[in-house]
Amino acid sequence: MTNWNKRTKAVHAGIRRSQYGEVSEAIFMTQGFVYDTAEAAEARFIKTGEDEFIYARYGNPTVAMFEDRIAALEGTEDGFATASGMAAVHGALVSMLKAGDHVVSARALFGSCLYILEEVLTRYGVEVTFVDGTDLDAWKAAIRPDTKVVFFESISNPTLEVVDIKAVSDLAHAQGAIVVVDNVFSTPVFSDAVSLGADVIVYSATKHIDGQGRALGGVILGTREMIRGVVEPFMKHTGGSMSPFTAWLMVKGLETMDLRVRAQAASALHVASRLAAGGQVRVIYPGLSDHPQHALTMAQMGSGGTVLAIDAGSKEAAFALLNKLEIFTISNNLGDAKSIATHPATTTHQRLPDDVKQNLGITPGLIRLSIGLEDGDDLLDDLRAAIG
Ligand SMILES: *Cc1c(COP(=O)(O)O)cnc(C)c1O
């Protein structure tokens, strides 16, 4: 299996067949597991062997299929599936940090990630330094010998700033820090985060992995020692584990993810380049040559991804544009088969003070566009008609 390419792993890795020999993965919709004897129960609590389960908060066969499949795709030894992307970000960070530790994080983050770094970790005595994620000198100056963790989104939500995973990992490792990457916008399809130096990779499975807007989920990926030694004890006792039904949706999502994400990224490039050529709105897309980290994006991912942003100039113009869209739905998911338009300043990033929004580039006119599986020309027409 280790020789298989990603598309083969996405369909076959991690499969566990029951005695019935089913083709499609089974949903083991059970919270618990029976033991033949009291001695067997005792033995399993002392040491849980391969494919032995105790309680669904600890592990479950359908969840294990998802964990093994996504770990195989990403190229990590192991993974722990979580109830949401935020349970993954929170679990990864809190499981490895304690009071007195120092963290360096990129400033441009998804609102809930910023909440964990800025409000939760600091409440428990962790010191957090924020830097401009695109500025390597700033990372270098901020990472200290006592820095325990370095955290960033490889492409920031929603401003689409791209962080150099290899360069930041090299700086972090030189000081002995662990690199935790929220890799949602890269998707497992375009990710090469392990070979670039990331130690722990976190996904919201709610996005491209499900890809059809059905369920919340997440995963924390890393070495076996990190996942089973550090992450699992924290997650299994604090309750943020993935449900078996969600794991089944995500396992089936992985089978089609490569096709979906490549088609969505191709449409995103088409829409972004035509809108930019039209000149009526500012277009931000890492796949366009005028993006400040375009060369890095292409070297790191080979694609600009499935999300772009446009700036309509003002909140009024942005709302007018959003209200005219017929194919794009106004919502706040991304990576979905349906194209989605989001106004971050008044929704996902609403709680940030105005000056922080301005600093992050979350302008009143900014609209995030997640490109779905519709026809790319139809999406372009929809946007052109709304831009007017
Ligand atoms: C959506 C998202 C999350 C959170 O994922 P949920 O599944 O909604 O909890 C975290 N990070 C990034 C970059 C995201 O886009």
Ligand as a Chemical Component Dictionary entry (heavy atoms), coordinates in Angstrom:
data_LIG
# 
_chem_comp.id                   LIG 
_chem_comp.type                 NON-POLYMER 
_chem_comp.pdbx_formal_charge   0 
_chem_comp.three_letter_code    LIG 
# 
loop_
_chem_comp_atom.comp_id 
_chem_comp_atom.atom_id 
_chem_comp_atom.alt_atom_id 
_chem_comp_atom.type_symbol 
_chem_comp_atom.charge 
_chem_comp_atom.model_Cartn_x 
_chem_comp_atom.model_Cartn_y 
_chem_comp_atom.model_Cartn_z 
_chem_comp_atom.pdbx_ordinal 
LIG C1 C1 C 0 -13.639 25.759 8.706  1  
LIG C2 C2 C 0 -12.276 25.892 9.216  2  
LIG C3 C3 C 0 -11.959 25.423 10.492 3  
LIG C4 C4 C 0 -12.985 24.845 11.435 4  
LIG O1 O1 O 0 -13.589 23.686 10.984 5  
LIG P1 P1 P 0 -15.053 23.202 11.526 6  
LIG O2 O2 O 0 -15.201 21.866 10.912 7  
LIG O3 O3 O 0 -16.027 24.227 11.045 8  
LIG O4 O4 O 0 -14.985 23.169 13.008 9  
LIG C5 C5 C 0 -10.652 25.562 10.921 10 
LIG N1 N1 N 0 -9.714  26.127 10.140 11 
LIG C6 C6 C 0 -9.975  26.596 8.907  12 
LIG C7 C7 C 0 -8.894  27.189 8.079  13 
LIG C8 C8 C 0 -11.268 26.493 8.402  14 
LIG O5 O5 O 0 -11.535 26.966 7.177  15 
# 
loop_
_chem_comp_bond.comp_id 
_chem_comp_bond.atom_id_1 
_chem_comp_bond.atom_id_2 
_chem_comp_bond.value_order 
_chem_comp_bond.pdbx_ordinal 
LIG C1 C2 SING 1  
LIG C2 C3 SING 2  
LIG C2 C8 DOUB 3  
LIG C3 C4 SING 4  
LIG C3 C5 DOUB 5  
LIG C4 O1 SING 6  
LIG O1 P1 SING 7  
LIG P1 O2 DOUB 8  
LIG P1 O3 SING 9  
LIG P1 O4 SING 10 
LIG C5 N1 SING 11 
LIG N1 C6 DOUB 12 
LIG C6 C7 SING 13 
LIG C6 C8 SING 14 
LIG C8 O5 SING 15 
# 
